[in-house]
Amino acid sequence: MRGGEVASGRFFTKEEEVNLSKVIVLGSTVKKEIFGDSDAIGQKVKVNKLNLDVIGVMGERGTVAFQDYDDQVLIPIKTMQKLIAGVNHISLLRAKVDDDKNIDTAINDGTVAN
C-alpha cells in the first residue's frame, strides 16, 4: 500500500497475506458509505459472496492523479487471487522501491516486473 495510514483498527499482517485470511481494510469513503458513523472494525462485508472481517479503516487521503484512495478496499493478495478472482496471477502491480540505488536489485530479483 503506497502511503496512507490506518486511522482505526490495523492493516493485515504478513501471516494473513499468505494464509488466505478473510480480512479487509476499507478506504474512508467506503467505510462511510457502508457503516456511516458506526464503527466498522469487527463488522463483516461481502465481496463476491465472500464474507470478510473488517480489521481496519484507512485515513482520508483524497484523490491523487485520478486515483481516489478513499474509495478503495485492501484485501490480502492471495485472498483476492484464490478466493475472490479465482486466478493464479497478478495482472497489475504498483511497486515502490525504498531507495533509487535498489532499483536494479528489485528488478533483477523479480520483485518488480519490467
Phi and psi in degrees as a GROMACS rama.xvg file:
@    title "Ramachandran Plot"
@    xaxis  label "Phi"
@    yaxis  label "Psi"
@TYPE xy
-83.9474  112.873  ARG-2
67.2051  -173.457  GLY-3
78.82  156.553  GLY-4
-136.384  151.478  GLU-5
-74.8522  125.492  VAL-6
-85.2165  -34.786  ALA-7
-146.218  151.264  SER-8
76.4711  -139.89  GLY-9
-152.283  170.128  ARG-10
-92.2162  161.285  PHE-11
-72.7927  152.529  PHE-12
-88.1954  168.07  THR-13
-58.9235  -41.2479  LYS-14
-61.402  -41.925  GLU-15
-66.686  -29.9527  GLU-16
-65.8724  -39.5008  GLU-17
-92.9015  -13.2952  VAL-18
-100.806  18.0828  ASN-19
54.9527  38.9551  LEU-20
-67.5691  141.424  SER-21
-94.8413  68.6233  LYS-22
-125.217  159.158  VAL-23
-149.568  145.494  ILE-24
-116.146  127.69  VAL-25
-96.2478  143.758  LEU-26
-70.008  158.333  GLY-27
-62.2663  -37.1237  SER-28
-68.1048  -42.3439  THR-29
-60.7212  -44.3286  VAL-30
-58.1602  -47.2376  LYS-31
-63.4714  -40.6484  LYS-32
-65.9642  -36.8205  GLU-33
-88.5697  -44.4209  ILE-34
-112.249  -6.30859  PHE-35
59.5198  -129.691  GLY-36
-88.2668  -3.28776  ASP-37
-72.6316  156.427  SER-38
-73.4631  127.961  ASP-39
-88.4628  -23.3164  ALA-40
-61.613  128.397  ILE-41
90.8076  -9.03731  GLY-42
-83.7629  171.419  GLN-43
-115.79  145.551  LYS-44
-128.796  151.942  VAL-45
-107.057  128.777  LYS-46
-124.86  115.814  VAL-47
46.8931  53.1453  ASN-48
72.1522  1.86261  LYS-49
-104.405  121.57  LEU-50
-79.0243  127.464  ASN-51
-120.674  141.059  LEU-52
-85.0919  126.884  ASP-53
-75.4271  118.39  VAL-54
-111.411  -12.103  ILE-55
-161.176  159.937  GLY-56
-132.291  126.961  VAL-57
-74.2155  151.565  MET-58
-72.3934  159.276  GLY-59
-65.8075  134.917  GLU-60
-125.155  -28.8755  ARG-61
86.1864  -163.574  GLY-62
-102.968  133.155  THR-63
-128.802  119.535  VAL-64
50.0705  52.4385  ALA-65
69.3117  8.56644  PHE-66
-108.288  112.508  GLN-67
-87.3307  99.9373  ASP-68
-68.8364  -21.705  TYR-69
-81.3586  -15.2987  ASP-70
-105.652  39.4756  ASP-71
-129.775  161.544  GLN-72
-123.667  151.163  VAL-73
-121.141  125.367  LEU-74
-129.001  141.585  ILE-75
-53.3904  138.277  PRO-76
-59.1771  -42.6452  ILE-77
-66.7725  -35.9337  LYS-78
-62.0808  -45.3085  THR-79
-61.7083  -48.3858  MET-80
-61.2394  -56.6769  GLN-81
-80.4798  -44.0495  LYS-82
-95.5936  -23.8472  LEU-83
-108.343  -53.0844  ILE-84
-87.8768  -23.3304  ALA-85
66.9064  37.2028  GLY-86
-125.731  167.961  VAL-87
-119.313  17.5375  ASN-88
-137.229  169.571  HIS-89
-114.458  125.84  ILE-90
-90.4559  -21.8084  SER-91
-149.891  135.32  LEU-92
-139.777  129.316  LEU-93
-106.207  132.502  ARG-94
-132.786  151.356  ALA-95
-127.279  123.904  LYS-96
-87.0875  138.715  VAL-97
-66.995  -24.0884  ASP-98
-152.89  141.06  ASP-99
-53.9727  -34.1422  ASP-100
-69.1242  -12.0054  LYS-101
-98.3619  1.75866  ASN-102
-60.307  -51.5349  ILE-103
-60.509  -40.6853  ASP-104
-62.5802  -45.3008  THR-105
-61.2817  -42.862  ALA-106
-66.3812  -46.9301  ILE-107
-68.4108  -29.7961  ASN-108
-79.661  -5.31996  ASP-109
83.5243  6.30974  GLY-110
-65.874  -34.1061  THR-111
-128.112  127.488  VAL-112
-82.6765  144.744  ALA-113
